[in-house]
């Protein structure tokens, strides 16, 4: 059996980070993912996918992503159910993420909301909290002139 999901989309709000009674971090967020085709009116529809990520990835997600951030998620679909307040069974579907990739520089979302291009800071040593990230001056895809444009035709999925 195979249960693998790969998504690229934008967060609809800041991740919600919580801790279990045993101390495990868990972050929940919703990813807005555009469909690859247009509807009858020529508009693209969007799916809103609930995602959950655990432990260190959950803390990193909560620390570095916010509403509007572009993220890639790889994981598996998980379904469940519970009894709602009205006594009816409620069914849930979510992606449990094994990996969350940050697809924009940390400050790109702020710059976009102000109508500016993202500014890339080069030749700065990463802070201890950023050691798991590729520095821009080491990134072979960074031209320093703005984000890389990728069309849906360029994506392998």
PyMOL commands that place a pseudoatom at each C-alpha (Angstrom):
pseudoatom trace, name=CA, resn=UNK, resi=1, chain=A, elem=C, hetatm=0, pos=[0.000, 0.000, 0.000]
pseudoatom trace, name=CA, resn=UNK, resi=2, chain=A, elem=C, hetatm=0, pos=[1.169, 3.531, -0.766]
pseudoatom trace, name=CA, resn=UNK, resi=3, chain=A, elem=C, hetatm=0, pos=[-0.048, 6.612, 1.053]
pseudoatom trace, name=CA, resn=UNK, resi=4, chain=A, elem=C, hetatm=0, pos=[2.138, 9.592, 0.022]
pseudoatom trace, name=CA, resn=UNK, resi=5, chain=A, elem=C, hetatm=0, pos=[1.112, 13.200, -0.480]
pseudoatom trace, name=CA, resn=UNK, resi=6, chain=A, elem=C, hetatm=0, pos=[3.146, 16.118, -1.826]
pseudoatom trace, name=CA, resn=UNK, resi=7, chain=A, elem=C, hetatm=0, pos=[1.605, 19.607, -1.665]
pseudoatom trace, name=CA, resn=UNK, resi=8, chain=A, elem=C, hetatm=0, pos=[2.772, 23.142, -2.402]
pseudoatom trace, name=CA, resn=UNK, resi=9, chain=A, elem=C, hetatm=0, pos=[0.638, 26.017, -1.213]
pseudoatom trace, name=CA, resn=UNK, resi=10, chain=A, elem=C, hetatm=0, pos=[0.292, 29.007, 1.094]
pseudoatom trace, name=CA, resn=UNK, resi=11, chain=A, elem=C, hetatm=0, pos=[-0.665, 28.961, 4.771]
pseudoatom trace, name=CA, resn=UNK, resi=12, chain=A, elem=C, hetatm=0, pos=[-4.116, 30.421, 5.421]
pseudoatom trace, name=CA, resn=UNK, resi=13, chain=A, elem=C, hetatm=0, pos=[-3.117, 31.580, 8.934]
pseudoatom trace, name=CA, resn=UNK, resi=14, chain=A, elem=C, hetatm=0, pos=[-0.216, 31.281, 11.362]
pseudoatom trace, name=CA, resn=UNK, resi=15, chain=A, elem=C, hetatm=0, pos=[0.507, 27.689, 12.477]
pseudoatom trace, name=CA, resn=UNK, resi=16, chain=A, elem=C, hetatm=0, pos=[-1.024, 26.649, 15.801]
pseudoatom trace, name=CA, resn=UNK, resi=17, chain=A, elem=C, hetatm=0, pos=[1.763, 25.143, 17.958]
pseudoatom trace, name=CA, resn=UNK, resi=18, chain=A, elem=C, hetatm=0, pos=[0.841, 23.109, 21.045]
pseudoatom trace, name=CA, resn=UNK, resi=19, chain=A, elem=C, hetatm=0, pos=[2.470, 20.490, 23.215]
pseudoatom trace, name=CA, resn=UNK, resi=20, chain=A, elem=C, hetatm=0, pos=[1.096, 17.117, 24.276]
pseudoatom trace, name=CA, resn=UNK, resi=21, chain=A, elem=C, hetatm=0, pos=[1.088, 16.230, 27.995]
pseudoatom trace, name=CA, resn=UNK, resi=22, chain=A, elem=C, hetatm=0, pos=[4.296, 14.228, 27.362]
pseudoatom trace, name=CA, resn=UNK, resi=23, chain=A, elem=C, hetatm=0, pos=[5.954, 17.320, 25.859]
pseudoatom trace, name=CA, resn=UNK, resi=24, chain=A, elem=C, hetatm=0, pos=[5.807, 16.472, 22.133]
pseudoatom trace, name=CA, resn=UNK, resi=25, chain=A, elem=C, hetatm=0, pos=[5.342, 19.527, 19.899]
pseudoatom trace, name=CA, resn=UNK, resi=26, chain=A, elem=C, hetatm=0, pos=[2.494, 19.451, 17.371]
pseudoatom trace, name=CA, resn=UNK, resi=27, chain=A, elem=C, hetatm=0, pos=[1.677, 22.208, 14.868]
pseudoatom trace, name=CA, resn=UNK, resi=28, chain=A, elem=C, hetatm=0, pos=[-1.503, 22.420, 12.829]
pseudoatom trace, name=CA, resn=UNK, resi=29, chain=A, elem=C, hetatm=0, pos=[-2.047, 24.623, 9.810]
pseudoatom trace, name=CA, resn=UNK, resi=30, chain=A, elem=C, hetatm=0, pos=[-4.137, 24.826, 6.659]
pseudoatom trace, name=CA, resn=UNK, resi=31, chain=A, elem=C, hetatm=0, pos=[-2.497, 24.960, 3.248]
pseudoatom trace, name=CA, resn=UNK, resi=32, chain=A, elem=C, hetatm=0, pos=[-4.318, 26.653, 0.337]
pseudoatom trace, name=CA, resn=UNK, resi=33, chain=A, elem=C, hetatm=0, pos=[-3.426, 24.691, -2.797]
pseudoatom trace, name=CA, resn=UNK, resi=34, chain=A, elem=C, hetatm=0, pos=[-4.517, 25.852, -6.254]
pseudoatom trace, name=CA, resn=UNK, resi=35, chain=A, elem=C, hetatm=0, pos=[-5.896, 23.202, -8.561]
pseudoatom trace, name=CA, resn=UNK, resi=36, chain=A, elem=C, hetatm=0, pos=[-4.002, 22.650, -11.801]
pseudoatom trace, name=CA, resn=UNK, resi=37, chain=A, elem=C, hetatm=0, pos=[-7.070, 23.176, -13.978]
pseudoatom trace, name=CA, resn=UNK, resi=38, chain=A, elem=C, hetatm=0, pos=[-9.668, 25.917, -14.415]
pseudoatom trace, name=CA, resn=UNK, resi=39, chain=A, elem=C, hetatm=0, pos=[-13.400, 25.639, -13.848]
pseudoatom trace, name=CA, resn=UNK, resi=40, chain=A, elem=C, hetatm=0, pos=[-16.072, 26.422, -16.458]
pseudoatom trace, name=CA, resn=UNK, resi=41, chain=A, elem=C, hetatm=0, pos=[-15.683, 30.178, -15.779]
pseudoatom trace, name=CA, resn=UNK, resi=42, chain=A, elem=C, hetatm=0, pos=[-11.922, 29.972, -16.449]
pseudoatom trace, name=CA, resn=UNK, resi=43, chain=A, elem=C, hetatm=0, pos=[-11.033, 30.446, -12.774]
pseudoatom trace, name=CA, resn=UNK, resi=44, chain=A, elem=C, hetatm=0, pos=[-8.737, 28.270, -10.728]
pseudoatom trace, name=CA, resn=UNK, resi=45, chain=A, elem=C, hetatm=0, pos=[-10.274, 26.734, -7.649]
pseudoatom trace, name=CA, resn=UNK, resi=46, chain=A, elem=C, hetatm=0, pos=[-8.408, 26.249, -4.395]
pseudoatom trace, name=CA, resn=UNK, resi=47, chain=A, elem=C, hetatm=0, pos=[-8.416, 23.344, -1.964]
pseudoatom trace, name=CA, resn=UNK, resi=48, chain=A, elem=C, hetatm=0, pos=[-7.806, 23.990, 1.732]
pseudoatom trace, name=CA, resn=UNK, resi=49, chain=A, elem=C, hetatm=0, pos=[-5.842, 21.082, 3.188]
pseudoatom trace, name=CA, resn=UNK, resi=50, chain=A, elem=C, hetatm=0, pos=[-5.483, 20.601, 6.954]
pseudoatom trace, name=CA, resn=UNK, resi=51, chain=A, elem=C, hetatm=0, pos=[-1.941, 19.587, 7.914]
pseudoatom trace, name=CA, resn=UNK, resi=52, chain=A, elem=C, hetatm=0, pos=[-0.341, 18.366, 11.135]
pseudoatom trace, name=CA, resn=UNK, resi=53, chain=A, elem=C, hetatm=0, pos=[3.384, 18.146, 11.834]
pseudoatom trace, name=CA, resn=UNK, resi=54, chain=A, elem=C, hetatm=0, pos=[5.135, 16.804, 14.933]
pseudoatom trace, name=CA, resn=UNK, resi=55, chain=A, elem=C, hetatm=0, pos=[8.217, 17.377, 17.117]
pseudoatom trace, name=CA, resn=UNK, resi=56, chain=A, elem=C, hetatm=0, pos=[11.115, 19.533, 15.875]
pseudoatom trace, name=CA, resn=UNK, resi=57, chain=A, elem=C, hetatm=0, pos=[9.500, 20.044, 12.449]
pseudoatom trace, name=CA, resn=UNK, resi=58, chain=A, elem=C, hetatm=0, pos=[6.433, 21.404, 14.278]
pseudoatom trace, name=CA, resn=UNK, resi=59, chain=A, elem=C, hetatm=0, pos=[8.537, 23.930, 16.211]
pseudoatom trace, name=CA, resn=UNK, resi=60, chain=A, elem=C, hetatm=0, pos=[10.414, 24.988, 13.055]
pseudoatom trace, name=CA, resn=UNK, resi=61, chain=A, elem=C, hetatm=0, pos=[7.143, 25.362, 11.156]
pseudoatom trace, name=CA, resn=UNK, resi=62, chain=A, elem=C, hetatm=0, pos=[5.675, 27.562, 13.898]
pseudoatom trace, name=CA, resn=UNK, resi=63, chain=A, elem=C, hetatm=0, pos=[8.866, 29.642, 14.169]
pseudoatom trace, name=CA, resn=UNK, resi=64, chain=A, elem=C, hetatm=0, pos=[9.503, 30.262, 10.479]
pseudoatom trace, name=CA, resn=UNK, resi=65, chain=A, elem=C, hetatm=0, pos=[6.146, 30.135, 8.686]
pseudoatom trace, name=CA, resn=UNK, resi=66, chain=A, elem=C, hetatm=0, pos=[3.177, 32.462, 9.020]
pseudoatom trace, name=CA, resn=UNK, resi=67, chain=A, elem=C, hetatm=0, pos=[-0.019, 33.348, 7.194]
pseudoatom trace, name=CA, resn=UNK, resi=68, chain=A, elem=C, hetatm=0, pos=[0.738, 33.601, 3.451]
pseudoatom trace, name=CA, resn=UNK, resi=69, chain=A, elem=C, hetatm=0, pos=[4.053, 31.697, 3.582]
pseudoatom trace, name=CA, resn=UNK, resi=70, chain=A, elem=C, hetatm=0, pos=[4.730, 29.384, 0.640]
pseudoatom trace, name=CA, resn=UNK, resi=71, chain=A, elem=C, hetatm=0, pos=[5.457, 25.860, 1.868]
pseudoatom trace, name=CA, resn=UNK, resi=72, chain=A, elem=C, hetatm=0, pos=[5.942, 22.367, 0.521]
pseudoatom trace, name=CA, resn=UNK, resi=73, chain=A, elem=C, hetatm=0, pos=[4.544, 19.488, 2.541]
pseudoatom trace, name=CA, resn=UNK, resi=74, chain=A, elem=C, hetatm=0, pos=[5.314, 15.803, 2.152]
pseudoatom trace, name=CA, resn=UNK, resi=75, chain=A, elem=C, hetatm=0, pos=[3.460, 13.249, 4.219]
pseudoatom trace, name=CA, resn=UNK, resi=76, chain=A, elem=C, hetatm=0, pos=[0.503, 10.907, 4.345]
pseudoatom trace, name=CA, resn=UNK, resi=77, chain=A, elem=C, hetatm=0, pos=[-3.283, 11.197, 4.402]
pseudoatom trace, name=CA, resn=UNK, resi=78, chain=A, elem=C, hetatm=0, pos=[-4.909, 10.258, 7.700]
pseudoatom trace, name=CA, resn=UNK, resi=79, chain=A, elem=C, hetatm=0, pos=[-8.624, 9.964, 8.344]
pseudoatom trace, name=CA, resn=UNK, resi=80, chain=A, elem=C, hetatm=0, pos=[-10.467, 9.887, 11.628]
pseudoatom trace, name=CA, resn=UNK, resi=81, chain=A, elem=C, hetatm=0, pos=[-13.783, 10.598, 13.258]
pseudoatom trace, name=CA, resn=UNK, resi=82, chain=A, elem=C, hetatm=0, pos=[-15.277, 11.838, 16.490]
pseudoatom trace, name=CA, resn=UNK, resi=83, chain=A, elem=C, hetatm=0, pos=[-18.700, 12.487, 17.947]
pseudoatom trace, name=CA, resn=UNK, resi=84, chain=A, elem=C, hetatm=0, pos=[-19.743, 16.116, 17.462]
pseudoatom trace, name=CA, resn=UNK, resi=85, chain=A, elem=C, hetatm=0, pos=[-21.566, 18.223, 20.050]
pseudoatom trace, name=CA, resn=UNK, resi=86, chain=A, elem=C, hetatm=0, pos=[-24.848, 17.426, 18.321]
pseudoatom trace, name=CA, resn=UNK, resi=87, chain=A, elem=C, hetatm=0, pos=[-24.178, 13.684, 18.750]
pseudoatom trace, name=CA, resn=UNK, resi=88, chain=A, elem=C, hetatm=0, pos=[-23.505, 13.099, 15.033]
pseudoatom trace, name=CA, resn=UNK, resi=89, chain=A, elem=C, hetatm=0, pos=[-20.321, 11.444, 13.786]
pseudoatom trace, name=CA, resn=UNK, resi=90, chain=A, elem=C, hetatm=0, pos=[-17.845, 13.943, 12.256]
pseudoatom trace, name=CA, resn=UNK, resi=91, chain=A, elem=C, hetatm=0, pos=[-15.261, 12.608, 9.789]
pseudoatom trace, name=CA, resn=UNK, resi=92, chain=A, elem=C, hetatm=0, pos=[-11.865, 14.239, 9.357]
pseudoatom trace, name=CA, resn=UNK, resi=93, chain=A, elem=C, hetatm=0, pos=[-9.130, 14.073, 6.732]
pseudoatom trace, name=CA, resn=UNK, resi=94, chain=A, elem=C, hetatm=0, pos=[-5.697, 15.632, 7.163]
pseudoatom trace, name=CA, resn=UNK, resi=95, chain=A, elem=C, hetatm=0, pos=[-2.135, 15.343, 5.938]
pseudoatom trace, name=CA, resn=UNK, resi=96, chain=A, elem=C, hetatm=0, pos=[0.333, 14.225, 8.597]
pseudoatom trace, name=CA, resn=UNK, resi=97, chain=A, elem=C, hetatm=0, pos=[3.550, 15.815, 7.386]
pseudoatom trace, name=CA, resn=UNK, resi=98, chain=A, elem=C, hetatm=0, pos=[6.895, 14.053, 7.512]
pseudoatom trace, name=CA, resn=UNK, resi=99, chain=A, elem=C, hetatm=0, pos=[8.578, 17.102, 6.004]
pseudoatom trace, name=CA, resn=UNK, resi=100, chain=A, elem=C, hetatm=0, pos=[7.702, 20.785, 5.699]
pseudoatom trace, name=CA, resn=UNK, resi=101, chain=A, elem=C, hetatm=0, pos=[9.857, 22.812, 3.304]
pseudoatom trace, name=CA, resn=UNK, resi=102, chain=A, elem=C, hetatm=0, pos=[10.057, 26.593, 3.538]
pseudoatom trace, name=CA, resn=UNK, resi=103, chain=A, elem=C, hetatm=0, pos=[9.916, 27.771, -0.081]
pseudoatom trace, name=CA, resn=UNK, resi=104, chain=A, elem=C, hetatm=0, pos=[10.551, 31.498, 0.406]
pseudoatom trace, name=CA, resn=UNK, resi=105, chain=A, elem=C, hetatm=0, pos=[13.076, 33.605, 2.288]
pseudoatom trace, name=CA, resn=UNK, resi=106, chain=A, elem=C, hetatm=0, pos=[11.962, 34.367, 5.841]
pseudoatom trace, name=CA, resn=UNK, resi=107, chain=A, elem=C, hetatm=0, pos=[11.051, 38.015, 5.087]
pseudoatom trace, name=CA, resn=UNK, resi=108, chain=A, elem=C, hetatm=0, pos=[9.388, 37.482, 1.676]
pseudoatom trace, name=CA, resn=UNK, resi=109, chain=A, elem=C, hetatm=0, pos=[5.851, 37.488, 3.077]
pseudoatom trace, name=CA, resn=UNK, resi=110, chain=A, elem=C, hetatm=0, pos=[6.369, 40.854, 4.807]
pseudoatom trace, name=CA, resn=UNK, resi=111, chain=A, elem=C, hetatm=0, pos=[7.838, 42.376, 1.650]
pseudoatom trace, name=CA, resn=UNK, resi=112, chain=A, elem=C, hetatm=0, pos=[5.007, 41.029, -0.512]
pseudoatom trace, name=CA, resn=UNK, resi=113, chain=A, elem=C, hetatm=0, pos=[2.357, 42.569, 1.748]
pseudoatom trace, name=CA, resn=UNK, resi=114, chain=A, elem=C, hetatm=0, pos=[4.101, 45.930, 1.345]
pseudoatom trace, name=CA, resn=UNK, resi=115, chain=A, elem=C, hetatm=0, pos=[4.276, 45.543, -2.447]
pseudoatom trace, name=CA, resn=UNK, resi=116, chain=A, elem=C, hetatm=0, pos=[8.061, 45.109, -2.497]
pseudoatom trace, name=CA, resn=UNK, resi=117, chain=A, elem=C, hetatm=0, pos=[10.258, 42.403, -3.927]
pseudoatom trace, name=CA, resn=UNK, resi=118, chain=A, elem=C, hetatm=0, pos=[11.908, 40.161, -1.332]
pseudoatom trace, name=CA, resn=UNK, resi=119, chain=A, elem=C, hetatm=0, pos=[15.283, 41.459, -0.211]
pseudoatom trace, name=CA, resn=UNK, resi=120, chain=A, elem=C, hetatm=0, pos=[18.053, 38.903, -0.049]
pseudoatom trace, name=CA, resn=UNK, resi=121, chain=A, elem=C, hetatm=0, pos=[20.698, 39.475, 2.579]
pseudoatom trace, name=CA, resn=UNK, resi=122, chain=A, elem=C, hetatm=0, pos=[23.966, 37.990, 1.459]
pseudoatom trace, name=CA, resn=UNK, resi=123, chain=A, elem=C, hetatm=0, pos=[27.131, 37.016, 3.325]
pseudoatom trace, name=CA, resn=UNK, resi=124, chain=A, elem=C, hetatm=0, pos=[25.594, 36.959, 6.780]
pseudoatom trace, name=CA, resn=UNK, resi=125, chain=A, elem=C, hetatm=0, pos=[26.299, 34.142, 9.190]
pseudoatom trace, name=CA, resn=UNK, resi=126, chain=A, elem=C, hetatm=0, pos=[23.152, 32.281, 10.129]
pseudoatom trace, name=CA, resn=UNK, resi=127, chain=A, elem=C, hetatm=0, pos=[21.909, 32.586, 13.665]
pseudoatom trace, name=CA, resn=UNK, resi=128, chain=A, elem=C, hetatm=0, pos=[21.840, 29.348, 15.682]
pseudoatom trace, name=CA, resn=UNK, resi=129, chain=A, elem=C, hetatm=0, pos=[18.107, 28.992, 15.027]
pseudoatom trace, name=CA, resn=UNK, resi=130, chain=A, elem=C, hetatm=0, pos=[18.679, 29.122, 11.252]
pseudoatom trace, name=CA, resn=UNK, resi=131, chain=A, elem=C, hetatm=0, pos=[21.433, 26.519, 10.933]
pseudoatom trace, name=CA, resn=UNK, resi=132, chain=A, elem=C, hetatm=0, pos=[19.135, 24.058, 9.159]
pseudoatom trace, name=CA, resn=UNK, resi=133, chain=A, elem=C, hetatm=0, pos=[18.498, 26.531, 6.343]
pseudoatom trace, name=CA, resn=UNK, resi=134, chain=A, elem=C, hetatm=0, pos=[20.533, 27.140, 3.206]
pseudoatom trace, name=CA, resn=UNK, resi=135, chain=A, elem=C, hetatm=0, pos=[22.229, 30.517, 3.296]
pseudoatom trace, name=CA, resn=UNK, resi=136, chain=A, elem=C, hetatm=0, pos=[21.388, 32.677, 0.292]
pseudoatom trace, name=CA, resn=UNK, resi=137, chain=A, elem=C, hetatm=0, pos=[25.055, 33.134, -0.590]
pseudoatom trace, name=CA, resn=UNK, resi=138, chain=A, elem=C, hetatm=0, pos=[25.349, 29.323, -0.838]
pseudoatom trace, name=CA, resn=UNK, resi=139, chain=A, elem=C, hetatm=0, pos=[22.127, 28.861, -2.804]
pseudoatom trace, name=CA, resn=UNK, resi=140, chain=A, elem=C, hetatm=0, pos=[22.915, 28.008, -6.450]
pseudoatom trace, name=CA, resn=UNK, resi=141, chain=A, elem=C, hetatm=0, pos=[19.392, 29.098, -7.486]
pseudoatom trace, name=CA, resn=UNK, resi=142, chain=A, elem=C, hetatm=0, pos=[19.532, 32.554, -5.946]
pseudoatom trace, name=CA, resn=UNK, resi=143, chain=A, elem=C, hetatm=0, pos=[20.152, 35.324, -8.436]
pseudoatom trace, name=CA, resn=UNK, resi=144, chain=A, elem=C, hetatm=0, pos=[19.554, 38.008, -5.813]
pseudoatom trace, name=CA, resn=UNK, resi=145, chain=A, elem=C, hetatm=0, pos=[17.000, 39.658, -8.103]
pseudoatom trace, name=CA, resn=UNK, resi=146, chain=A, elem=C, hetatm=0, pos=[13.813, 38.240, -6.610]
pseudoatom trace, name=CA, resn=UNK, resi=147, chain=A, elem=C, hetatm=0, pos=[11.834, 35.027, -6.351]
pseudoatom trace, name=CA, resn=UNK, resi=148, chain=A, elem=C, hetatm=0, pos=[12.176, 32.289, -8.947]
pseudoatom trace, name=CA, resn=UNK, resi=149, chain=A, elem=C, hetatm=0, pos=[8.993, 32.058, -11.008]
pseudoatom trace, name=CA, resn=UNK, resi=150, chain=A, elem=C, hetatm=0, pos=[7.702, 28.503, -11.426]
pseudoatom trace, name=CA, resn=UNK, resi=151, chain=A, elem=C, hetatm=0, pos=[4.658, 27.641, -13.508]
pseudoatom trace, name=CA, resn=UNK, resi=152, chain=A, elem=C, hetatm=0, pos=[2.463, 24.617, -12.898]
pseudoatom trace, name=CA, resn=UNK, resi=153, chain=A, elem=C, hetatm=0, pos=[3.948, 23.071, -16.062]
pseudoatom trace, name=CA, resn=UNK, resi=154, chain=A, elem=C, hetatm=0, pos=[7.378, 23.035, -14.386]
pseudoatom trace, name=CA, resn=UNK, resi=155, chain=A, elem=C, hetatm=0, pos=[6.213, 20.938, -11.434]
pseudoatom trace, name=CA, resn=UNK, resi=156, chain=A, elem=C, hetatm=0, pos=[6.521, 17.152, -11.662]
pseudoatom trace, name=CA, resn=UNK, resi=157, chain=A, elem=C, hetatm=0, pos=[3.203, 16.585, -9.866]
for i in range(1, 157): cmd.bond("trace and resi %d" % i, "trace and resi %d" % (i + 1))
show_as sticks, trace
zoom trace
